[in-house]
Amino acid sequence: MSMITILSKQPPGGRCTLYIRYAEAISQHLGTDSQVKYCESEGEDGNKPPALLIGENLIEPSDGVIVSPVDLVNGLRNRVTENKLEELKQLLDTVQEQLMEEWANE
């Protein structure tokens, strides 16, 4: 499994925080490494924060704005078994819901 990289602003905003939590959940569930690279503009790979990469592959948000659990599962489809993907999708949905609840309570 490839390294998961998050390009984040410092301090992380909403999407950066969500992507960091996604990466933590994926790393724990699949036993992979993750890293956060803080930058204000383009990273060395030409991507701007917030961005989430699996290996060298940028995960594009299907809605054009925010990477969703479905986007991540699709990005991992060729690397992980179908059973693991379903478990991961449920986990990432929970991560997203929890963060949205935190934001609603602020």
Phi and psi restraints in degrees (range 20) as a CNS / XPLOR table:
assign (resid 1 and name C) (resid 2 and name N)
       (resid 2 and name CA) (resid 2 and name C) 1.0 -82.7 20.0 2
assign (resid 2 and name N) (resid 2 and name CA)
       (resid 2 and name C) (resid 3 and name N) 1.0 159.6 20.0 2
assign (resid 2 and name C) (resid 3 and name N)
       (resid 3 and name CA) (resid 3 and name C) 1.0 -64.4 20.0 2
assign (resid 3 and name N) (resid 3 and name CA)
       (resid 3 and name C) (resid 4 and name N) 1.0 140.8 20.0 2
assign (resid 3 and name C) (resid 4 and name N)
       (resid 4 and name CA) (resid 4 and name C) 1.0 -101.5 20.0 2
assign (resid 4 and name N) (resid 4 and name CA)
       (resid 4 and name C) (resid 5 and name N) 1.0 127.0 20.0 2
assign (resid 4 and name C) (resid 5 and name N)
       (resid 5 and name CA) (resid 5 and name C) 1.0 -121.2 20.0 2
assign (resid 5 and name N) (resid 5 and name CA)
       (resid 5 and name C) (resid 6 and name N) 1.0 133.3 20.0 2
assign (resid 5 and name C) (resid 6 and name N)
       (resid 6 and name CA) (resid 6 and name C) 1.0 -111.9 20.0 2
assign (resid 6 and name N) (resid 6 and name CA)
       (resid 6 and name C) (resid 7 and name N) 1.0 127.7 20.0 2
assign (resid 6 and name C) (resid 7 and name N)
       (resid 7 and name CA) (resid 7 and name C) 1.0 -95.2 20.0 2
assign (resid 7 and name N) (resid 7 and name CA)
       (resid 7 and name C) (resid 8 and name N) 1.0 121.1 20.0 2
assign (resid 7 and name C) (resid 8 and name N)
       (resid 8 and name CA) (resid 8 and name C) 1.0 -132.3 20.0 2
assign (resid 8 and name N) (resid 8 and name CA)
       (resid 8 and name C) (resid 9 and name N) 1.0 149.1 20.0 2
assign (resid 8 and name C) (resid 9 and name N)
       (resid 9 and name CA) (resid 9 and name C) 1.0 -78.0 20.0 2
assign (resid 9 and name N) (resid 9 and name CA)
       (resid 9 and name C) (resid 10 and name N) 1.0 161.4 20.0 2
assign (resid 9 and name C) (resid 10 and name N)
       (resid 10 and name CA) (resid 10 and name C) 1.0 -122.2 20.0 2
assign (resid 10 and name N) (resid 10 and name CA)
       (resid 10 and name C) (resid 11 and name N) 1.0 115.1 20.0 2
assign (resid 10 and name C) (resid 11 and name N)
       (resid 11 and name CA) (resid 11 and name C) 1.0 -76.7 20.0 2
assign (resid 11 and name N) (resid 11 and name CA)
       (resid 11 and name C) (resid 12 and name N) 1.0 156.2 20.0 2
assign (resid 11 and name C) (resid 12 and name N)
       (resid 12 and name CA) (resid 12 and name C) 1.0 -65.6 20.0 2
assign (resid 12 and name N) (resid 12 and name CA)
       (resid 12 and name C) (resid 13 and name N) 1.0 136.4 20.0 2
assign (resid 12 and name C) (resid 13 and name N)
       (resid 13 and name CA) (resid 13 and name C) 1.0 -89.8 20.0 2
assign (resid 13 and name N) (resid 13 and name CA)
       (resid 13 and name C) (resid 14 and name N) 1.0 -159.8 20.0 2
assign (resid 13 and name C) (resid 14 and name N)
       (resid 14 and name CA) (resid 14 and name C) 1.0 -61.9 20.0 2
assign (resid 14 and name N) (resid 14 and name CA)
       (resid 14 and name C) (resid 15 and name N) 1.0 -55.2 20.0 2
assign (resid 14 and name C) (resid 15 and name N)
       (resid 15 and name CA) (resid 15 and name C) 1.0 -67.1 20.0 2
assign (resid 15 and name N) (resid 15 and name CA)
       (resid 15 and name C) (resid 16 and name N) 1.0 -39.1 20.0 2
assign (resid 15 and name C) (resid 16 and name N)
       (resid 16 and name CA) (resid 16 and name C) 1.0 -60.3 20.0 2
assign (resid 16 and name N) (resid 16 and name CA)
       (resid 16 and name C) (resid 17 and name N) 1.0 -44.3 20.0 2
assign (resid 16 and name C) (resid 17 and name N)
       (resid 17 and name CA) (resid 17 and name C) 1.0 -61.5 20.0 2
assign (resid 17 and name N) (resid 17 and name CA)
       (resid 17 and name C) (resid 18 and name N) 1.0 -44.2 20.0 2
assign (resid 17 and name C) (resid 18 and name N)
       (resid 18 and name CA) (resid 18 and name C) 1.0 -60.2 20.0 2
assign (resid 18 and name N) (resid 18 and name CA)
       (resid 18 and name C) (resid 19 and name N) 1.0 -46.2 20.0 2
assign (resid 18 and name C) (resid 19 and name N)
       (resid 19 and name CA) (resid 19 and name C) 1.0 -65.0 20.0 2
assign (resid 19 and name N) (resid 19 and name CA)
       (resid 19 and name C) (resid 20 and name N) 1.0 -37.7 20.0 2
assign (resid 19 and name C) (resid 20 and name N)
       (resid 20 and name CA) (resid 20 and name C) 1.0 -62.8 20.0 2
assign (resid 20 and name N) (resid 20 and name CA)
       (resid 20 and name C) (resid 21 and name N) 1.0 -43.0 20.0 2
assign (resid 20 and name C) (resid 21 and name N)
       (resid 21 and name CA) (resid 21 and name C) 1.0 -67.5 20.0 2
assign (resid 21 and name N) (resid 21 and name CA)
       (resid 21 and name C) (resid 22 and name N) 1.0 -38.9 20.0 2
assign (resid 21 and name C) (resid 22 and name N)
       (resid 22 and name CA) (resid 22 and name C) 1.0 -56.6 20.0 2
assign (resid 22 and name N) (resid 22 and name CA)
       (resid 22 and name C) (resid 23 and name N) 1.0 -49.1 20.0 2
assign (resid 22 and name C) (resid 23 and name N)
       (resid 23 and name CA) (resid 23 and name C) 1.0 -61.0 20.0 2
assign (resid 23 and name N) (resid 23 and name CA)
       (resid 23 and name C) (resid 24 and name N) 1.0 -41.4 20.0 2
assign (resid 23 and name C) (resid 24 and name N)
       (resid 24 and name CA) (resid 24 and name C) 1.0 -61.7 20.0 2
assign (resid 24 and name N) (resid 24 and name CA)
       (resid 24 and name C) (resid 25 and name N) 1.0 -43.8 20.0 2
assign (resid 24 and name C) (resid 25 and name N)
       (resid 25 and name CA) (resid 25 and name C) 1.0 -65.1 20.0 2
assign (resid 25 and name N) (resid 25 and name CA)
       (resid 25 and name C) (resid 26 and name N) 1.0 -43.8 20.0 2
assign (resid 25 and name C) (resid 26 and name N)
       (resid 26 and name CA) (resid 26 and name C) 1.0 -62.9 20.0 2
assign (resid 26 and name N) (resid 26 and name CA)
       (resid 26 and name C) (resid 27 and name N) 1.0 -45.0 20.0 2
assign (resid 26 and name C) (resid 27 and name N)
       (resid 27 and name CA) (resid 27 and name C) 1.0 -59.7 20.0 2
assign (resid 27 and name N) (resid 27 and name CA)
       (resid 27 and name C) (resid 28 and name N) 1.0 -45.8 20.0 2
assign (resid 27 and name C) (resid 28 and name N)
       (resid 28 and name CA) (resid 28 and name C) 1.0 -66.9 20.0 2
assign (resid 28 and name N) (resid 28 and name CA)
       (resid 28 and name C) (resid 29 and name N) 1.0 -41.9 20.0 2
assign (resid 28 and name C) (resid 29 and name N)
       (resid 29 and name CA) (resid 29 and name C) 1.0 -71.4 20.0 2
assign (resid 29 and name N) (resid 29 and name CA)
       (resid 29 and name C) (resid 30 and name N) 1.0 -38.7 20.0 2
assign (resid 29 and name C) (resid 30 and name N)
       (resid 30 and name CA) (resid 30 and name C) 1.0 -104.4 20.0 2
assign (resid 30 and name N) (resid 30 and name CA)
       (resid 30 and name C) (resid 31 and name N) 1.0 -4.1 20.0 2
assign (resid 30 and name C) (resid 31 and name N)
       (resid 31 and name CA) (resid 31 and name C) 1.0 69.9 20.0 2
assign (resid 31 and name N) (resid 31 and name CA)
       (resid 31 and name C) (resid 32 and name N) 1.0 37.2 20.0 2
assign (resid 31 and name C) (resid 32 and name N)
       (resid 32 and name CA) (resid 32 and name C) 1.0 -107.2 20.0 2
assign (resid 32 and name N) (resid 32 and name CA)
       (resid 32 and name C) (resid 33 and name N) 1.0 169.2 20.0 2
assign (resid 32 and name C) (resid 33 and name N)
       (resid 33 and name CA) (resid 33 and name C) 1.0 -92.7 20.0 2
assign (resid 33 and name N) (resid 33 and name CA)
       (resid 33 and name C) (resid 34 and name N) 1.0 150.1 20.0 2
assign (resid 33 and name C) (resid 34 and name N)
       (resid 34 and name CA) (resid 34 and name C) 1.0 -138.6 20.0 2
assign (resid 34 and name N) (resid 34 and name CA)
       (resid 34 and name C) (resid 35 and name N) 1.0 157.7 20.0 2
assign (resid 34 and name C) (resid 35 and name N)
       (resid 35 and name CA) (resid 35 and name C) 1.0 -146.0 20.0 2
assign (resid 35 and name N) (resid 35 and name CA)
       (resid 35 and name C) (resid 36 and name N) 1.0 152.1 20.0 2
assign (resid 35 and name C) (resid 36 and name N)
       (resid 36 and name CA) (resid 36 and name C) 1.0 -114.5 20.0 2
assign (resid 36 and name N) (resid 36 and name CA)
       (resid 36 and name C) (resid 37 and name N) 1.0 127.2 20.0 2
assign (resid 36 and name C) (resid 37 and name N)
       (resid 37 and name CA) (resid 37 and name C) 1.0 -111.6 20.0 2
assign (resid 37 and name N) (resid 37 and name CA)
       (resid 37 and name C) (resid 38 and name N) 1.0 121.5 20.0 2
assign (resid 37 and name C) (resid 38 and name N)
       (resid 38 and name CA) (resid 38 and name C) 1.0 -92.6 20.0 2
assign (resid 38 and name N) (resid 38 and name CA)
       (resid 38 and name C) (resid 39 and name N) 1.0 128.8 20.0 2
assign (resid 38 and name C) (resid 39 and name N)
       (resid 39 and name CA) (resid 39 and name C) 1.0 -157.0 20.0 2
assign (resid 39 and name N) (resid 39 and name CA)
       (resid 39 and name C) (resid 40 and name N) 1.0 150.3 20.0 2
assign (resid 39 and name C) (resid 40 and name N)
       (resid 40 and name CA) (resid 40 and name C) 1.0 -91.6 20.0 2
assign (resid 40 and name N) (resid 40 and name CA)
       (resid 40 and name C) (resid 41 and name N) 1.0 -27.2 20.0 2
assign (resid 40 and name C) (resid 41 and name N)
       (resid 41 and name CA) (resid 41 and name C) 1.0 -126.0 20.0 2
assign (resid 41 and name N) (resid 41 and name CA)
       (resid 41 and name C) (resid 42 and name N) 1.0 -148.0 20.0 2
assign (resid 41 and name C) (resid 42 and name N)
       (resid 42 and name CA) (resid 42 and name C) 1.0 -60.4 20.0 2
assign (resid 42 and name N) (resid 42 and name CA)
       (resid 42 and name C) (resid 43 and name N) 1.0 139.3 20.0 2
assign (resid 42 and name C) (resid 43 and name N)
       (resid 43 and name CA) (resid 43 and name C) 1.0 -78.0 20.0 2
assign (resid 43 and name N) (resid 43 and name CA)
       (resid 43 and name C) (resid 44 and name N) 1.0 177.9 20.0 2
assign (resid 43 and name C) (resid 44 and name N)
       (resid 44 and name CA) (resid 44 and name C) 1.0 -63.5 20.0 2
assign (resid 44 and name N) (resid 44 and name CA)
       (resid 44 and name C) (resid 45 and name N) 1.0 -20.7 20.0 2
assign (resid 44 and name C) (resid 45 and name N)
       (resid 45 and name CA) (resid 45 and name C) 1.0 -89.9 20.0 2
assign (resid 45 and name N) (resid 45 and name CA)
       (resid 45 and name C) (resid 46 and name N) 1.0 1.5 20.0 2
assign (resid 45 and name C) (resid 46 and name N)
       (resid 46 and name CA) (resid 46 and name C) 1.0 90.5 20.0 2
assign (resid 46 and name N) (resid 46 and name CA)
       (resid 46 and name C) (resid 47 and name N) 1.0 -3.7 20.0 2
assign (resid 46 and name C) (resid 47 and name N)
       (resid 47 and name CA) (resid 47 and name C) 1.0 -88.6 20.0 2
assign (resid 47 and name N) (resid 47 and name CA)
       (resid 47 and name C) (resid 48 and name N) 1.0 146.7 20.0 2
assign (resid 47 and name C) (resid 48 and name N)
       (resid 48 and name CA) (resid 48 and name C) 1.0 -103.4 20.0 2
assign (resid 48 and name N) (resid 48 and name CA)
       (resid 48 and name C) (resid 49 and name N) 1.0 146.9 20.0 2
assign (resid 48 and name C) (resid 49 and name N)
       (resid 49 and name CA) (resid 49 and name C) 1.0 -72.1 20.0 2
assign (resid 49 and name N) (resid 49 and name CA)
       (resid 49 and name C) (resid 50 and name N) 1.0 149.5 20.0 2
assign (resid 49 and name C) (resid 50 and name N)
       (resid 50 and name CA) (resid 50 and name C) 1.0 -79.6 20.0 2
assign (resid 50 and name N) (resid 50 and name CA)
       (resid 50 and name C) (resid 51 and name N) 1.0 141.4 20.0 2
assign (resid 50 and name C) (resid 51 and name N)
       (resid 51 and name CA) (resid 51 and name C) 1.0 -149.2 20.0 2
assign (resid 51 and name N) (resid 51 and name CA)
       (resid 51 and name C) (resid 52 and name N) 1.0 149.7 20.0 2
assign (resid 51 and name C) (resid 52 and name N)
       (resid 52 and name CA) (resid 52 and name C) 1.0 -128.4 20.0 2
assign (resid 52 and name N) (resid 52 and name CA)
       (resid 52 and name C) (resid 53 and name N) 1.0 124.5 20.0 2
assign (resid 52 and name C) (resid 53 and name N)
       (resid 53 and name CA) (resid 53 and name C) 1.0 -121.2 20.0 2
assign (resid 53 and name N) (resid 53 and name CA)
       (resid 53 and name C) (resid 54 and name N) 1.0 140.8 20.0 2
assign (resid 53 and name C) (resid 54 and name N)
       (resid 54 and name CA) (resid 54 and name C) 1.0 -112.4 20.0 2
assign (resid 54 and name N) (resid 54 and name CA)
       (resid 54 and name C) (resid 55 and name N) 1.0 111.3 20.0 2
assign (resid 54 and name C) (resid 55 and name N)
       (resid 55 and name CA) (resid 55 and name C) 1.0 64.2 20.0 2
assign (resid 55 and name N) (resid 55 and name CA)
       (resid 55 and name C) (resid 56 and name N) 1.0 -126.5 20.0 2
assign (resid 55 and name C) (resid 56 and name N)
       (resid 56 and name CA) (resid 56 and name C) 1.0 -95.1 20.0 2
assign (resid 56 and name N) (resid 56 and name CA)
       (resid 56 and name C) (resid 57 and name N) 1.0 -2.8 20.0 2
assign (resid 56 and name C) (resid 57 and name N)
       (resid 57 and name CA) (resid 57 and name C) 1.0 -92.0 20.0 2
assign (resid 57 and name N) (resid 57 and name CA)
       (resid 57 and name C) (resid 58 and name N) 1.0 118.5 20.0 2
assign (resid 57 and name C) (resid 58 and name N)
       (resid 58 and name CA) (resid 58 and name C) 1.0 -72.2 20.0 2
assign (resid 58 and name N) (resid 58 and name CA)
       (resid 58 and name C) (resid 59 and name N) 1.0 131.0 20.0 2
assign (resid 58 and name C) (resid 59 and name N)
       (resid 59 and name CA) (resid 59 and name C) 1.0 -88.6 20.0 2
assign (resid 59 and name N) (resid 59 and name CA)
       (resid 59 and name C) (resid 60 and name N) 1.0 113.6 20.0 2
assign (resid 59 and name C) (resid 60 and name N)
       (resid 60 and name CA) (resid 60 and name C) 1.0 -86.5 20.0 2
assign (resid 60 and name N) (resid 60 and name CA)
       (resid 60 and name C) (resid 61 and name N) 1.0 133.1 20.0 2
assign (resid 60 and name C) (resid 61 and name N)
       (resid 61 and name CA) (resid 61 and name C) 1.0 -70.7 20.0 2
assign (resid 61 and name N) (resid 61 and name CA)
       (resid 61 and name C) (resid 62 and name N) 1.0 127.5 20.0 2
assign (resid 61 and name C) (resid 62 and name N)
       (resid 62 and name CA) (resid 62 and name C) 1.0 -65.8 20.0 2
assign (resid 62 and name N) (resid 62 and name CA)
       (resid 62 and name C) (resid 63 and name N) 1.0 -25.2 20.0 2
assign (resid 62 and name C) (resid 63 and name N)
       (resid 63 and name CA) (resid 63 and name C) 1.0 -90.6 20.0 2
assign (resid 63 and name N) (resid 63 and name CA)
       (resid 63 and name C) (resid 64 and name N) 1.0 1.6 20.0 2
assign (resid 63 and name C) (resid 64 and name N)
       (resid 64 and name CA) (resid 64 and name C) 1.0 81.4 20.0 2
assign (resid 64 and name N) (resid 64 and name CA)
       (resid 64 and name C) (resid 65 and name N) 1.0 0.0 20.0 2
assign (resid 64 and name C) (resid 65 and name N)
       (resid 65 and name CA) (resid 65 and name C) 1.0 -128.1 20.0 2
assign (resid 65 and name N) (resid 65 and name CA)
       (resid 65 and name C) (resid 66 and name N) 1.0 -58.9 20.0 2
assign (resid 65 and name C) (resid 66 and name N)
       (resid 66 and name CA) (resid 66 and name C) 1.0 -124.7 20.0 2
assign (resid 66 and name N) (resid 66 and name CA)
       (resid 66 and name C) (resid 67 and name N) 1.0 131.1 20.0 2
assign (resid 66 and name C) (resid 67 and name N)
       (resid 67 and name CA) (resid 67 and name C) 1.0 -66.2 20.0 2
assign (resid 67 and name N) (resid 67 and name CA)
       (resid 67 and name C) (resid 68 and name N) 1.0 129.7 20.0 2
assign (resid 67 and name C) (resid 68 and name N)
       (resid 68 and name CA) (resid 68 and name C) 1.0 -106.2 20.0 2
assign (resid 68 and name N) (resid 68 and name CA)
       (resid 68 and name C) (resid 69 and name N) 1.0 167.1 20.0 2
assign (resid 68 and name C) (resid 69 and name N)
       (resid 69 and name CA) (resid 69 and name C) 1.0 -55.4 20.0 2
assign (resid 69 and name N) (resid 69 and name CA)
       (resid 69 and name C) (resid 70 and name N) 1.0 -38.4 20.0 2
assign (resid 69 and name C) (resid 70 and name N)
       (resid 70 and name CA) (resid 70 and name C) 1.0 -63.4 20.0 2
assign (resid 70 and name N) (resid 70 and name CA)
       (resid 70 and name C) (resid 71 and name N) 1.0 -41.2 20.0 2
assign (resid 70 and name C) (resid 71 and name N)
       (resid 71 and name CA) (resid 71 and name C) 1.0 -59.6 20.0 2
assign (resid 71 and name N) (resid 71 and name CA)
       (resid 71 and name C) (resid 72 and name N) 1.0 -42.6 20.0 2
assign (resid 71 and name C) (resid 72 and name N)
       (resid 72 and name CA) (resid 72 and name C) 1.0 -67.4 20.0 2
assign (resid 72 and name N) (resid 72 and name CA)
       (resid 72 and name C) (resid 73 and name N) 1.0 -44.2 20.0 2
assign (resid 72 and name C) (resid 73 and name N)
       (resid 73 and name CA) (resid 73 and name C) 1.0 -59.9 20.0 2
assign (resid 73 and name N) (resid 73 and name CA)
       (resid 73 and name C) (resid 74 and name N) 1.0 -43.3 20.0 2
assign (resid 73 and name C) (resid 74 and name N)
       (resid 74 and name CA) (resid 74 and name C) 1.0 -62.6 20.0 2
assign (resid 74 and name N) (resid 74 and name CA)
       (resid 74 and name C) (resid 75 and name N) 1.0 -37.0 20.0 2
assign (resid 74 and name C) (resid 75 and name N)
       (resid 75 and name CA) (resid 75 and name C) 1.0 -69.0 20.0 2
assign (resid 75 and name N) (resid 75 and name CA)
       (resid 75 and name C) (resid 76 and name N) 1.0 -22.0 20.0 2
assign (resid 75 and name C) (resid 76 and name N)
       (resid 76 and name CA) (resid 76 and name C) 1.0 -101.5 20.0 2
assign (resid 76 and name N) (resid 76 and name CA)
       (resid 76 and name C) (resid 77 and name N) 1.0 -3.0 20.0 2
assign (resid 76 and name C) (resid 77 and name N)
       (resid 77 and name CA) (resid 77 and name C) 1.0 -52.8 20.0 2
assign (resid 77 and name N) (resid 77 and name CA)
       (resid 77 and name C) (resid 78 and name N) 1.0 -40.3 20.0 2
assign (resid 77 and name C) (resid 78 and name N)
       (resid 78 and name CA) (resid 78 and name C) 1.0 -85.7 20.0 2
assign (resid 78 and name N) (resid 78 and name CA)
       (resid 78 and name C) (resid 79 and name N) 1.0 0.9 20.0 2
assign (resid 78 and name C) (resid 79 and name N)
       (resid 79 and name CA) (resid 79 and name C) 1.0 -114.9 20.0 2
assign (resid 79 and name N) (resid 79 and name CA)
       (resid 79 and name C) (resid 80 and name N) 1.0 -14.7 20.0 2
assign (resid 79 and name C) (resid 80 and name N)
       (resid 80 and name CA) (resid 80 and name C) 1.0 -135.6 20.0 2
assign (resid 80 and name N) (resid 80 and name CA)
       (resid 80 and name C) (resid 81 and name N) 1.0 148.5 20.0 2
assign (resid 80 and name C) (resid 81 and name N)
       (resid 81 and name CA) (resid 81 and name C) 1.0 -65.6 20.0 2
assign (resid 81 and name N) (resid 81 and name CA)
       (resid 81 and name C) (resid 82 and name N) 1.0 157.9 20.0 2
assign (resid 81 and name C) (resid 82 and name N)
       (resid 82 and name CA) (resid 82 and name C) 1.0 -61.3 20.0 2
assign (resid 82 and name N) (resid 82 and name CA)
       (resid 82 and name C) (resid 83 and name N) 1.0 -38.4 20.0 2
assign (resid 82 and name C) (resid 83 and name N)
       (resid 83 and name CA) (resid 83 and name C) 1.0 -62.6 20.0 2
assign (resid 83 and name N) (resid 83 and name CA)
       (resid 83 and name C) (resid 84 and name N) 1.0 -45.4 20.0 2
assign (resid 83 and name C) (resid 84 and name N)
       (resid 84 and name CA) (resid 84 and name C) 1.0 -63.1 20.0 2
assign (resid 84 and name N) (resid 84 and name CA)
       (resid 84 and name C) (resid 85 and name N) 1.0 -38.0 20.0 2
assign (resid 84 and name C) (resid 85 and name N)
       (resid 85 and name CA) (resid 85 and name C) 1.0 -63.5 20.0 2
assign (resid 85 and name N) (resid 85 and name CA)
       (resid 85 and name C) (resid 86 and name N) 1.0 -41.3 20.0 2
assign (resid 85 and name C) (resid 86 and name N)
       (resid 86 and name CA) (resid 86 and name C) 1.0 -65.4 20.0 2
assign (resid 86 and name N) (resid 86 and name CA)
       (resid 86 and name C) (resid 87 and name N) 1.0 -43.7 20.0 2
assign (resid 86 and name C) (resid 87 and name N)
       (resid 87 and name CA) (resid 87 and name C) 1.0 -61.0 20.0 2
assign (resid 87 and name N) (resid 87 and name CA)
       (resid 87 and name C) (resid 88 and name N) 1.0 -43.8 20.0 2
assign (resid 87 and name C) (resid 88 and name N)
       (resid 88 and name CA) (resid 88 and name C) 1.0 -64.1 20.0 2
assign (resid 88 and name N) (resid 88 and name CA)
       (resid 88 and name C) (resid 89 and name N) 1.0 -41.4 20.0 2
assign (resid 88 and name C) (resid 89 and name N)
       (resid 89 and name CA) (resid 89 and name C) 1.0 -58.1 20.0 2
assign (resid 89 and name N) (resid 89 and name CA)
       (resid 89 and name C) (resid 90 and name N) 1.0 -45.9 20.0 2
assign (resid 89 and name C) (resid 90 and name N)
       (resid 90 and name CA) (resid 90 and name C) 1.0 -62.8 20.0 2
assign (resid 90 and name N) (resid 90 and name CA)
       (resid 90 and name C) (resid 91 and name N) 1.0 -41.6 20.0 2
assign (resid 90 and name C) (resid 91 and name N)
       (resid 91 and name CA) (resid 91 and name C) 1.0 -63.4 20.0 2
assign (resid 91 and name N) (resid 91 and name CA)
       (resid 91 and name C) (resid 92 and name N) 1.0 -45.3 20.0 2
assign (resid 91 and name C) (resid 92 and name N)
       (resid 92 and name CA) (resid 92 and name C) 1.0 -68.0 20.0 2
assign (resid 92 and name N) (resid 92 and name CA)
       (resid 92 and name C) (resid 93 and name N) 1.0 -34.7 20.0 2
assign (resid 92 and name C) (resid 93 and name N)
       (resid 93 and name CA) (resid 93 and name C) 1.0 -59.6 20.0 2
assign (resid 93 and name N) (resid 93 and name CA)
       (resid 93 and name C) (resid 94 and name N) 1.0 -43.0 20.0 2
assign (resid 93 and name C) (resid 94 and name N)
       (resid 94 and name CA) (resid 94 and name C) 1.0 -64.3 20.0 2
assign (resid 94 and name N) (resid 94 and name CA)
       (resid 94 and name C) (resid 95 and name N) 1.0 -42.9 20.0 2
assign (resid 94 and name C) (resid 95 and name N)
       (resid 95 and name CA) (resid 95 and name C) 1.0 -57.7 20.0 2
assign (resid 95 and name N) (resid 95 and name CA)
       (resid 95 and name C) (resid 96 and name N) 1.0 -47.2 20.0 2
assign (resid 95 and name C) (resid 96 and name N)
       (resid 96 and name CA) (resid 96 and name C) 1.0 -63.4 20.0 2
assign (resid 96 and name N) (resid 96 and name CA)
       (resid 96 and name C) (resid 97 and name N) 1.0 -45.4 20.0 2
assign (resid 96 and name C) (resid 97 and name N)
       (resid 97 and name CA) (resid 97 and name C) 1.0 -62.2 20.0 2
assign (resid 97 and name N) (resid 97 and name CA)
       (resid 97 and name C) (resid 98 and name N) 1.0 -42.5 20.0 2
assign (resid 97 and name C) (resid 98 and name N)
       (resid 98 and name CA) (resid 98 and name C) 1.0 -63.3 20.0 2
assign (resid 98 and name N) (resid 98 and name CA)
       (resid 98 and name C) (resid 99 and name N) 1.0 -42.3 20.0 2
assign (resid 98 and name C) (resid 99 and name N)
       (resid 99 and name CA) (resid 99 and name C) 1.0 -67.3 20.0 2
assign (resid 99 and name N) (resid 99 and name CA)
       (resid 99 and name C) (resid 100 and name N) 1.0 -39.6 20.0 2
assign (resid 99 and name C) (resid 100 and name N)
       (resid 100 and name CA) (resid 100 and name C) 1.0 -62.6 20.0 2
assign (resid 100 and name N) (resid 100 and name CA)
       (resid 100 and name C) (resid 101 and name N) 1.0 -38.6 20.0 2
assign (resid 100 and name C) (resid 101 and name N)
       (resid 101 and name CA) (resid 101 and name C) 1.0 -63.5 20.0 2
assign (resid 101 and name N) (resid 101 and name CA)
       (resid 101 and name C) (resid 102 and name N) 1.0 -42.2 20.0 2
assign (resid 101 and name C) (resid 102 and name N)
       (resid 102 and name CA) (resid 102 and name C) 1.0 -59.6 20.0 2
assign (resid 102 and name N) (resid 102 and name CA)
       (resid 102 and name C) (resid 103 and name N) 1.0 -44.9 20.0 2
assign (resid 102 and name C) (resid 103 and name N)
       (resid 103 and name CA) (resid 103 and name C) 1.0 -63.7 20.0 2
assign (resid 103 and name N) (resid 103 and name CA)
       (resid 103 and name C) (resid 104 and name N) 1.0 -39.0 20.0 2
assign (resid 103 and name C) (resid 104 and name N)
       (resid 104 and name CA) (resid 104 and name C) 1.0 -66.7 20.0 2
assign (resid 104 and name N) (resid 104 and name CA)
       (resid 104 and name C) (resid 105 and name N) 1.0 -28.4 20.0 2
assign (resid 104 and name C) (resid 105 and name N)
       (resid 105 and name CA) (resid 105 and name C) 1.0 -89.4 20.0 2
assign (resid 105 and name N) (resid 105 and name CA)
       (resid 105 and name C) (resid 106 and name N) 1.0 -1.5 20.0 2
